[in-house]
Amino acid sequence: MVSNTIITAVSLLFRLLEAAILIDVLLSWIAPGRRDPFTNFIHSLTDPLMKPARSFQNKIAPNLMIDFSPIFAFILLDVLRNLVFVILGMF
């Protein structure tokens, strides 16, 4: 049986990634193109999720004016969360 501490830590990690995606979206509206240490840190957290989501969006709707990649990233994050918790539940 996996310790509750590990489950809580993994859950907190996923919440942190969700918050980082939201901050990334807000930063893209407030200060697009801005490069400072905080923005770079947020991008380093979100890029592994956002790049596949942007690629998926470009495949299904290449000329779309609205960026739906954060929504796809949230869906991907939810699938990953469920997968991790199923794997942790096996132990």
PDB file as gemmi writes it, atoms N, CA and C in Angstrom:
CRYST1    1.000    1.000    1.000  90.00  90.00  90.00 P 1                      
ATOM      1  N   MET A   1       0.848  -1.182   0.000  1.00  0.00           N  
ATOM      2  CA  MET A   1       0.000   0.000   0.000  1.00  0.00           C  
ATOM      3  C   MET A   1       0.891   1.242   0.000  1.00  0.00           C  
ATOM      4  N   VAL A   2       0.587   2.158  -0.879  1.00  0.00           N  
ATOM      5  CA  VAL A   2       1.356   3.393  -1.003  1.00  0.00           C  
ATOM      6  C   VAL A   2       0.960   4.337   0.126  1.00  0.00           C  
ATOM      7  N   SER A   3       1.955   4.989   0.658  1.00  0.00           N  
ATOM      8  CA  SER A   3       1.745   5.916   1.768  1.00  0.00           C  
ATOM      9  C   SER A   3       0.880   7.108   1.344  1.00  0.00           C  
ATOM     10  N   ASN A   4       0.078   7.596   2.273  1.00  0.00           N  
ATOM     11  CA  ASN A   4      -0.740   8.783   2.003  1.00  0.00           C  
ATOM     12  C   ASN A   4       0.118   9.998   1.704  1.00  0.00           C  
ATOM     13  N   THR A   5       1.326  10.041   2.256  1.00  0.00           N  
ATOM     14  CA  THR A   5       2.233  11.161   2.005  1.00  0.00           C  
ATOM     15  C   THR A   5       2.621  11.224   0.535  1.00  0.00           C  
ATOM     16  N   ILE A   6       2.892  10.075  -0.056  1.00  0.00           N  
ATOM     17  CA  ILE A   6       3.258  10.036  -1.478  1.00  0.00           C  
ATOM     18  C   ILE A   6       2.071  10.453  -2.335  1.00  0.00           C  
ATOM     19  N   ILE A   7       0.906   9.961  -2.018  1.00  0.00           N  
ATOM     20  CA  ILE A   7      -0.294  10.323  -2.781  1.00  0.00           C  
ATOM     21  C   ILE A   7      -0.565  11.817  -2.669  1.00  0.00           C  
ATOM     22  N   THR A   8      -0.399  12.369  -1.480  1.00  0.00           N  
ATOM     23  CA  THR A   8      -0.597  13.806  -1.283  1.00  0.00           C  
ATOM     24  C   THR A   8       0.436  14.608  -2.063  1.00  0.00           C  
ATOM     25  N   ALA A   9       1.687  14.158  -2.066  1.00  0.00           N  
ATOM     26  CA  ALA A   9       2.743  14.863  -2.796  1.00  0.00           C  
ATOM     27  C   ALA A   9       2.481  14.842  -4.302  1.00  0.00           C  
ATOM     28  N   VAL A  10       2.063  13.703  -4.819  1.00  0.00           N  
ATOM     29  CA  VAL A  10       1.760  13.598  -6.254  1.00  0.00           C  
ATOM     30  C   VAL A  10       0.563  14.478  -6.602  1.00  0.00           C  
ATOM     31  N   SER A  11      -0.441  14.469  -5.759  1.00  0.00           N  
ATOM     32  CA  SER A  11      -1.613  15.317  -5.980  1.00  0.00           C  
ATOM     33  C   SER A  11      -1.223  16.792  -5.972  1.00  0.00           C  
ATOM     34  N   LEU A  12      -0.352  17.169  -5.053  1.00  0.00           N  
ATOM     35  CA  LEU A  12       0.122  18.551  -4.978  1.00  0.00           C  
ATOM     36  C   LEU A  12       0.910  18.937  -6.228  1.00  0.00           C  
ATOM     37  N   LEU A  13       1.694  18.008  -6.745  1.00  0.00           N  
ATOM     38  CA  LEU A  13       2.446  18.263  -7.974  1.00  0.00           C  
ATOM     39  C   LEU A  13       1.504  18.546  -9.145  1.00  0.00           C  
ATOM     40  N   PHE A  14       0.449  17.763  -9.270  1.00  0.00           N  
ATOM     41  CA  PHE A  14      -0.509  17.994 -10.349  1.00  0.00           C  
ATOM     42  C   PHE A  14      -1.235  19.324 -10.166  1.00  0.00           C  
ATOM     43  N   ARG A  15      -1.556  19.687  -8.931  1.00  0.00           N  
ATOM     44  CA  ARG A  15      -2.192  20.992  -8.665  1.00  0.00           C  
ATOM     45  C   ARG A  15      -1.247  22.133  -9.033  1.00  0.00           C  
ATOM     46  N   LEU A  16       0.038  21.962  -8.745  1.00  0.00           N  
ATOM     47  CA  LEU A  16       1.037  22.964  -9.102  1.00  0.00           C  
ATOM     48  C   LEU A  16       1.105  23.148 -10.612  1.00  0.00           C  
ATOM     49  N   LEU A  17       1.066  22.043 -11.345  1.00  0.00           N  
ATOM     50  CA  LEU A  17       1.091  22.131 -12.807  1.00  0.00           C  
ATOM     51  C   LEU A  17      -0.166  22.809 -13.348  1.00  0.00           C  
ATOM     52  N   GLU A  18      -1.319  22.529 -12.751  1.00  0.00           N  
ATOM     53  CA  GLU A  18      -2.554  23.207 -13.162  1.00  0.00           C  
ATOM     54  C   GLU A  18      -2.452  24.709 -12.925  1.00  0.00           C  
ATOM     55  N   ALA A  19      -1.939  25.091 -11.767  1.00  0.00           N  
ATOM     56  CA  ALA A  19      -1.777  26.515 -11.454  1.00  0.00           C  
ATOM     57  C   ALA A  19      -0.782  27.164 -12.406  1.00  0.00           C  
ATOM     58  N   ALA A  20       0.285  26.453 -12.750  1.00  0.00           N  
ATOM     59  CA  ALA A  20       1.281  26.994 -13.674  1.00  0.00           C  
ATOM     60  C   ALA A  20       0.677  27.223 -15.056  1.00  0.00           C  
ATOM     61  N   ILE A  21      -0.190  26.329 -15.507  1.00  0.00           N  
ATOM     62  CA  ILE A  21      -0.852  26.522 -16.801  1.00  0.00           C  
ATOM     63  C   ILE A  21      -1.740  27.758 -16.753  1.00  0.00           C  
ATOM     64  N   LEU A  22      -2.493  27.913 -15.672  1.00  0.00           N  
ATOM     65  CA  LEU A  22      -3.342  29.105 -15.542  1.00  0.00           C  
ATOM     66  C   LEU A  22      -2.510  30.383 -15.513  1.00  0.00           C  
ATOM     67  N   ILE A  23      -1.403  30.372 -14.782  1.00  0.00           N  
ATOM     68  CA  ILE A  23      -0.525  31.545 -14.743  1.00  0.00           C  
ATOM     69  C   ILE A  23       0.052  31.818 -16.123  1.00  0.00           C  
ATOM     70  N   ASP A  24       0.423  30.765 -16.844  1.00  0.00           N  
ATOM     71  CA  ASP A  24       0.956  30.918 -18.199  1.00  0.00           C  
ATOM     72  C   ASP A  24      -0.070  31.567 -19.119  1.00  0.00           C  
ATOM     73  N   VAL A  25      -1.319  31.146 -19.007  1.00  0.00           N  
ATOM     74  CA  VAL A  25      -2.388  31.738 -19.820  1.00  0.00           C  
ATOM     75  C   VAL A  25      -2.551  33.216 -19.475  1.00  0.00           C  
ATOM     76  N   LEU A  26      -2.593  33.525 -18.191  1.00  0.00           N  
ATOM     77  CA  LEU A  26      -2.738  34.925 -17.775  1.00  0.00           C  
ATOM     78  C   LEU A  26      -1.557  35.771 -18.232  1.00  0.00           C  
ATOM     79  N   LEU A  27      -0.351  35.237 -18.125  1.00  0.00           N  
ATOM     80  CA  LEU A  27       0.820  35.982 -18.580  1.00  0.00           C  
ATOM     81  C   LEU A  27       0.788  36.222 -20.087  1.00  0.00           C  
ATOM     82  N   SER A  28       0.233  35.286 -20.831  1.00  0.00           N  
ATOM     83  CA  SER A  28       0.161  35.478 -22.285  1.00  0.00           C  
ATOM     84  C   SER A  28      -0.803  36.599 -22.652  1.00  0.00           C  
ATOM     85  N   TRP A  29      -1.786  36.872 -21.794  1.00  0.00           N  
ATOM     86  CA  TRP A  29      -2.713  37.982 -22.039  1.00  0.00           C  
ATOM     87  C   TRP A  29      -2.158  39.300 -21.519  1.00  0.00           C  
ATOM     88  N   ILE A  30      -1.548  39.261 -20.334  1.00  0.00           N  
ATOM     89  CA  ILE A  30      -1.097  40.486 -19.680  1.00  0.00           C  
ATOM     90  C   ILE A  30       0.199  41.006 -20.294  1.00  0.00           C  
ATOM     91  N   ALA A  31       1.169  40.135 -20.453  1.00  0.00           N  
ATOM     92  CA  ALA A  31       2.485  40.560 -20.933  1.00  0.00           C  
ATOM     93  C   ALA A  31       3.019  39.570 -21.960  1.00  0.00           C  
ATOM     94  N   PRO A  32       2.435  39.571 -23.167  1.00  0.00           N  
ATOM     95  CA  PRO A  32       2.909  38.620 -24.180  1.00  0.00           C  
ATOM     96  C   PRO A  32       4.346  38.931 -24.602  1.00  0.00           C  
ATOM     97  N   GLY A  33       5.144  37.900 -24.743  1.00  0.00           N  
ATOM     98  CA  GLY A  33       6.518  38.065 -25.189  1.00  0.00           C  
ATOM     99  C   GLY A  33       7.477  38.505 -24.102  1.00  0.00           C  
ATOM    100  N   ARG A  34       6.997  38.690 -22.902  1.00  0.00           N  
ATOM    101  CA  ARG A  34       7.846  39.146 -21.804  1.00  0.00           C  
ATOM    102  C   ARG A  34       8.739  38.001 -21.349  1.00  0.00           C  
ATOM    103  N   ARG A  35      10.004  38.302 -21.154  1.00  0.00           N  
ATOM    104  CA  ARG A  35      10.961  37.292 -20.692  1.00  0.00           C  
ATOM    105  C   ARG A  35      11.657  37.796 -19.434  1.00  0.00           C  
ATOM    106  N   ASP A  36      11.318  37.217 -18.324  1.00  0.00           N  
ATOM    107  CA  ASP A  36      11.990  37.484 -17.058  1.00  0.00           C  
ATOM    108  C   ASP A  36      12.116  36.150 -16.330  1.00  0.00           C  
ATOM    109  N   PRO A  37      12.826  36.090 -15.206  1.00  0.00           N  
ATOM    110  CA  PRO A  37      13.022  34.794 -14.534  1.00  0.00           C  
ATOM    111  C   PRO A  37      11.723  34.083 -14.152  1.00  0.00           C  
ATOM    112  N   PHE A  38      10.724  34.818 -13.679  1.00  0.00           N  
ATOM    113  CA  PHE A  38       9.461  34.182 -13.290  1.00  0.00           C  
ATOM    114  C   PHE A  38       8.752  33.592 -14.506  1.00  0.00           C  
ATOM    115  N   THR A  39       8.659  34.371 -15.579  1.00  0.00           N  
ATOM    116  CA  THR A  39       8.004  33.893 -16.800  1.00  0.00           C  
ATOM    117  C   THR A  39       8.749  32.688 -17.374  1.00  0.00           C  
ATOM    118  N   ASN A  40      10.066  32.750 -17.372  1.00  0.00           N  
ATOM    119  CA  ASN A  40      10.855  31.618 -17.866  1.00  0.00           C  
ATOM    120  C   ASN A  40      10.632  30.368 -17.017  1.00  0.00           C  
ATOM    121  N   PHE A  41      10.508  30.552 -15.703  1.00  0.00           N  
ATOM    122  CA  PHE A  41      10.243  29.417 -14.810  1.00  0.00           C  
ATOM    123  C   PHE A  41       8.882  28.796 -15.114  1.00  0.00           C  
ATOM    124  N   ILE A  42       7.866  29.635 -15.283  1.00  0.00           N  
ATOM    125  CA  ILE A  42       6.522  29.133 -15.597  1.00  0.00           C  
ATOM    126  C   ILE A  42       6.537  28.391 -16.928  1.00  0.00           C  
ATOM    127  N   HIS A  43       7.228  28.961 -17.932  1.00  0.00           N  
ATOM    128  CA  HIS A  43       7.308  28.285 -19.230  1.00  0.00           C  
ATOM    129  C   HIS A  43       8.045  26.947 -19.116  1.00  0.00           C  
ATOM    130  N   SER A  44       9.070  26.891 -18.277  1.00  0.00           N  
ATOM    131  CA  SER A  44       9.794  25.624 -18.128  1.00  0.00           C  
ATOM    132  C   SER A  44       8.917  24.547 -17.483  1.00  0.00           C  
ATOM    133  N   LEU A  45       7.964  24.967 -16.650  1.00  0.00           N  
ATOM    134  CA  LEU A  45       7.030  24.002 -16.058  1.00  0.00           C  
ATOM    135  C   LEU A  45       5.946  23.565 -17.038  1.00  0.00           C  
ATOM    136  N   THR A  46       5.452  24.499 -17.842  1.00  0.00           N  
ATOM    137  CA  THR A  46       4.285  24.211 -18.680  1.00  0.00           C  
ATOM    138  C   THR A  46       4.627  23.716 -20.079  1.00  0.00           C  
ATOM    139  N   ASP A  47       5.806  24.021 -20.589  1.00  0.00           N  
ATOM    140  CA  ASP A  47       6.133  23.633 -21.964  1.00  0.00           C  
ATOM    141  C   ASP A  47       6.030  22.132 -22.242  1.00  0.00           C  
ATOM    142  N   PRO A  48       6.435  21.250 -21.321  1.00  0.00           N  
ATOM    143  CA  PRO A  48       6.271  19.820 -21.622  1.00  0.00           C  
ATOM    144  C   PRO A  48       4.816  19.395 -21.830  1.00  0.00           C  
ATOM    145  N   LEU A  49       3.868  20.150 -21.299  1.00  0.00           N  
ATOM    146  CA  LEU A  49       2.448  19.851 -21.522  1.00  0.00           C  
ATOM    147  C   LEU A  49       1.868  20.670 -22.663  1.00  0.00           C  
ATOM    148  N   MET A  50       2.322  21.906 -22.795  1.00  0.00           N  
ATOM    149  CA  MET A  50       1.735  22.805 -23.786  1.00  0.00           C  
ATOM    150  C   MET A  50       2.197  22.491 -25.215  1.00  0.00           C  
ATOM    151  N   LYS A  51       3.436  22.073 -25.391  1.00  0.00           N  
ATOM    152  CA  LYS A  51       3.920  21.782 -26.745  1.00  0.00           C  
ATOM    153  C   LYS A  51       3.138  20.650 -27.410  1.00  0.00           C  
ATOM    154  N   PRO A  52       2.913  19.510 -26.749  1.00  0.00           N  
ATOM    155  CA  PRO A  52       2.076  18.480 -27.386  1.00  0.00           C  
ATOM    156  C   PRO A  52       0.642  18.958 -27.617  1.00  0.00           C  
ATOM    157  N   ALA A  53       0.127  19.776 -26.704  1.00  0.00           N  
ATOM    158  CA  ALA A  53      -1.235  20.292 -26.867  1.00  0.00           C  
ATOM    159  C   ALA A  53      -1.311  21.236 -28.065  1.00  0.00           C  
ATOM    160  N   ARG A  54      -0.302  22.091 -28.239  1.00  0.00           N  
ATOM    161  CA  ARG A  54      -0.274  22.991 -29.407  1.00  0.00           C  
ATOM    162  C   ARG A  54      -0.122  22.197 -30.702  1.00  0.00           C  
ATOM    163  N   SER A  55       0.705  21.173 -30.656  1.00  0.00           N  
ATOM    164  CA  SER A  55       0.878  20.324 -31.832  1.00  0.00           C  
ATOM    165  C   SER A  55      -0.434  19.639 -32.203  1.00  0.00           C  
ATOM    166  N   PHE A  56      -1.151  19.138 -31.202  1.00  0.00           N  
ATOM    167  CA  PHE A  56      -2.448  18.506 -31.436  1.00  0.00           C  
ATOM    168  C   PHE A  56      -3.434  19.508 -32.030  1.00  0.00           C  
ATOM    169  N   GLN A  57      -3.461  20.713 -31.485  1.00  0.00           N  
ATOM    170  CA  GLN A  57      -4.377  21.734 -32.002  1.00  0.00           C  
ATOM    171  C   GLN A  57      -4.031  22.085 -33.445  1.00  0.00           C  
ATOM    172  N   ASN A  58      -2.739  22.195 -33.757  1.00  0.00           N  
ATOM    173  CA  ASN A  58      -2.344  22.525 -35.126  1.00  0.00           C  
ATOM    174  C   ASN A  58      -2.706  21.420 -36.108  1.00  0.00           C  
ATOM    175  N   LYS A  59      -2.770  20.183 -35.640  1.00  0.00           N  
ATOM    176  CA  LYS A  59      -3.154  19.080 -36.517  1.00  0.00           C  
ATOM    177  C   LYS A  59      -4.651  19.069 -36.793  1.00  0.00           C  
ATOM    178  N   ILE A  60      -5.468  19.370 -35.777  1.00  0.00           N  
ATOM    179  CA  ILE A  60      -6.915  19.290 -35.987  1.00  0.00           C  
ATOM    180  C   ILE A  60      -7.511  20.587 -36.520  1.00  0.00           C  
ATOM    181  N   ALA A  61      -6.879  21.720 -36.226  1.00  0.00           N  
ATOM    182  CA  ALA A  61      -7.383  23.020 -36.697  1.00  0.00           C  
ATOM    183  C   ALA A  61      -6.196  23.957 -36.898  1.00  0.00           C  
ATOM    184  N   PRO A  62      -5.510  23.848 -38.042  1.00  0.00           N  
ATOM    185  CA  PRO A  62      -4.251  24.576 -38.222  1.00  0.00           C  
ATOM    186  C   PRO A  62      -4.369  26.104 -38.246  1.00  0.00           C  
ATOM    187  N   ASN A  63      -5.456  26.652 -38.682  1.00  0.00           N  
ATOM    188  CA  ASN A  63      -5.560  28.105 -38.822  1.00  0.00           C  
ATOM    189  C   ASN A  63      -6.498  28.734 -37.802  1.00  0.00           C  
ATOM    190  N   LEU A  64      -6.623  28.112 -36.660  1.00  0.00           N  
ATOM    191  CA  LEU A  64      -7.529  28.606 -35.632  1.00  0.00           C  
ATOM    192  C   LEU A  64      -6.939  29.850 -34.968  1.00  0.00           C  
ATOM    193  N   MET A  65      -7.764  30.871 -34.799  1.00  0.00           N  
ATOM    194  CA  MET A  65      -7.301  32.131 -34.221  1.00  0.00           C  
ATOM    195  C   MET A  65      -7.199  32.069 -32.696  1.00  0.00           C  
ATOM    196  N   ILE A  66      -7.915  31.169 -32.065  1.00  0.00           N  
ATOM    197  CA  ILE A  66      -7.921  31.057 -30.609  1.00  0.00           C  
ATOM    198  C   ILE A  66      -7.080  29.853 -30.203  1.00  0.00           C  
ATOM    199  N   ASP A  67      -6.256  30.046 -29.191  1.00  0.00           N  
ATOM    200  CA  ASP A  67      -5.381  28.980 -28.706  1.00  0.00           C  
ATOM    201  C   ASP A  67      -6.108  28.155 -27.648  1.00  0.00           C  
ATOM    202  N   PHE A  68      -6.508  26.959 -28.032  1.00  0.00           N  
ATOM    203  CA  PHE A  68      -7.174  26.046 -27.107  1.00  0.00           C  
ATOM    204  C   PHE A  68      -6.193  25.066 -26.464  1.00  0.00           C  
ATOM    205  N   SER A  69      -4.907  25.244 -26.696  1.00  0.00           N  
ATOM    206  CA  SER A  69      -3.927  24.295 -26.165  1.00  0.00           C  
ATOM    207  C   SER A  69      -3.944  24.188 -24.640  1.00  0.00           C  
ATOM    208  N   PRO A  70      -4.239  25.254 -23.872  1.00  0.00           N  
ATOM    209  CA  PRO A  70      -4.338  25.045 -22.418  1.00  0.00           C  
ATOM    210  C   PRO A  70      -5.447  24.064 -22.034  1.00  0.00           C  
ATOM    211  N   ILE A  71      -6.545  24.073 -22.767  1.00  0.00           N  
ATOM    212  CA  ILE A  71      -7.630  23.128 -22.481  1.00  0.00           C  
ATOM    213  C   ILE A  71      -7.163  21.702 -22.768  1.00  0.00           C  
ATOM    214  N   PHE A  72      -6.476  21.524 -23.901  1.00  0.00           N  
ATOM    215  CA  PHE A  72      -5.934  20.204 -24.222  1.00  0.00           C  
ATOM    216  C   PHE A  72      -4.884  19.788 -23.184  1.00  0.00           C  
ATOM    217  N   ALA A  73      -4.097  20.748 -22.700  1.00  0.00           N  
ATOM    218  CA  ALA A  73      -3.089  20.444 -21.675  1.00  0.00           C  
ATOM    219  C   ALA A  73      -3.754  20.011 -20.373  1.00  0.00           C  
ATOM    220  N   PHE A  74      -4.872  20.660 -20.009  1.00  0.00           N  
ATOM    221  CA  PHE A  74      -5.603  20.242 -18.811  1.00  0.00           C  
ATOM    222  C   PHE A  74      -6.146  18.823 -18.971  1.00  0.00           C  
ATOM    223  N   ILE A  75      -6.636  18.503 -20.159  1.00  0.00           N  
ATOM    224  CA  ILE A  75      -7.139  17.148 -20.410  1.00  0.00           C  
ATOM    225  C   ILE A  75      -5.995  16.139 -20.318  1.00  0.00           C  
ATOM    226  N   LEU A  76      -4.857  16.471 -20.928  1.00  0.00           N  
ATOM    227  CA  LEU A  76      -3.685  15.599 -20.862  1.00  0.00           C  
ATOM    228  C   LEU A  76      -3.226  15.417 -19.419  1.00  0.00           C  
ATOM    229  N   LEU A  77      -3.218  16.494 -18.661  1.00  0.00           N  
ATOM    230  CA  LEU A  77      -2.820  16.426 -17.256  1.00  0.00           C  
ATOM    231  C   LEU A  77      -3.777  15.552 -16.448  1.00  0.00           C  
ATOM    232  N   ASP A  78      -5.053  15.638 -16.745  1.00  0.00           N  
ATOM    233  CA  ASP A  78      -6.040  14.815 -16.044  1.00  0.00           C  
ATOM    234  C   ASP A  78      -5.851  13.333 -16.369  1.00  0.00           C  
ATOM    235  N   VAL A  79      -5.575  13.027 -17.629  1.00  0.00           N  
ATOM    236  CA  VAL A  79      -5.322  11.639 -18.023  1.00  0.00           C  
ATOM    237  C   VAL A  79      -4.066  11.118 -17.317  1.00  0.00           C  
ATOM    238  N   LEU A  80      -3.014  11.939 -17.295  1.00  0.00           N  
ATOM    239  CA  LEU A  80      -1.785  11.535 -16.613  1.00  0.00           C  
ATOM    240  C   LEU A  80      -2.015  11.331 -15.115  1.00  0.00           C  
ATOM    241  N   ARG A  81      -2.793  12.228 -14.504  1.00  0.00           N  
ATOM    242  CA  ARG A  81      -3.092  12.107 -13.072  1.00  0.00           C  
ATOM    243  C   ARG A  81      -3.811  10.786 -12.788  1.00  0.00           C  
ATOM    244  N   ASN A  82      -4.822  10.488 -13.585  1.00  0.00           N  
ATOM    245  CA  ASN A  82      -5.565   9.236 -13.383  1.00  0.00           C  
ATOM    246  C   ASN A  82      -4.668   8.020 -13.568  1.00  0.00           C  
ATOM    247  N   LEU A  83      -3.807   8.070 -14.573  1.00  0.00           N  
ATOM    248  CA  LEU A  83      -2.883   6.967 -14.828  1.00  0.00           C  
ATOM    249  C   LEU A  83      -1.921   6.777 -13.653  1.00  0.00           C  
ATOM    250  N   VAL A  84      -1.372   7.874 -13.150  1.00  0.00           N  
ATOM    251  CA  VAL A  84      -0.438   7.785 -12.021  1.00  0.00           C  
ATOM    252  C   VAL A  84      -1.136   7.230 -10.788  1.00  0.00           C  
ATOM    253  N   PHE A  85      -2.363   7.684 -10.521  1.00  0.00           N  
ATOM    254  CA  PHE A  85      -3.069   7.191  -9.339  1.00  0.00           C  
ATOM    255  C   PHE A  85      -3.479   5.727  -9.483  1.00  0.00           C  
ATOM    256  N   VAL A  86      -3.766   5.288 -10.696  1.00  0.00           N  
ATOM    257  CA  VAL A  86      -4.045   3.862 -10.902  1.00  0.00           C  
ATOM    258  C   VAL A  86      -2.783   3.047 -10.635  1.00  0.00           C  
ATOM    259  N   ILE A  87      -1.652   3.534 -11.136  1.00  0.00           N  
ATOM    260  CA  ILE A  87      -0.385   2.828 -10.910  1.00  0.00           C  
ATOM    261  C   ILE A  87      -0.035   2.817  -9.423  1.00  0.00           C  
ATOM    262  N   LEU A  88      -0.198   3.963  -8.755  1.00  0.00           N  
ATOM    263  CA  LEU A  88       0.087   4.012  -7.316  1.00  0.00           C  
ATOM    264  C   LEU A  88      -0.868   3.127  -6.521  1.00  0.00           C  
ATOM    265  N   GLY A  89      -2.082   2.976  -7.006  1.00  0.00           N  
ATOM    266  CA  GLY A  89      -3.056   2.134  -6.322  1.00  0.00           C  
ATOM    267  C   GLY A  89      -2.719   0.658  -6.377  1.00  0.00           C  
ATOM    268  N   MET A  90      -1.855   0.263  -7.321  1.00  0.00           N  
ATOM    269  CA  MET A  90      -1.459  -1.134  -7.438  1.00  0.00           C  
ATOM    270  C   MET A  90      -0.493  -1.551  -6.336  1.00  0.00           C  
ATOM    271  N   PHE A  91       0.179  -0.590  -5.732  1.00  0.00           N  
ATOM    272  CA  PHE A  91       1.220  -0.919  -4.740  1.00  0.00           C  
ATOM    273  C   PHE A  91       0.709  -0.825  -3.342  1.00  0.00           C  
TER     274      PHE A  91                                                      
END                                                                             
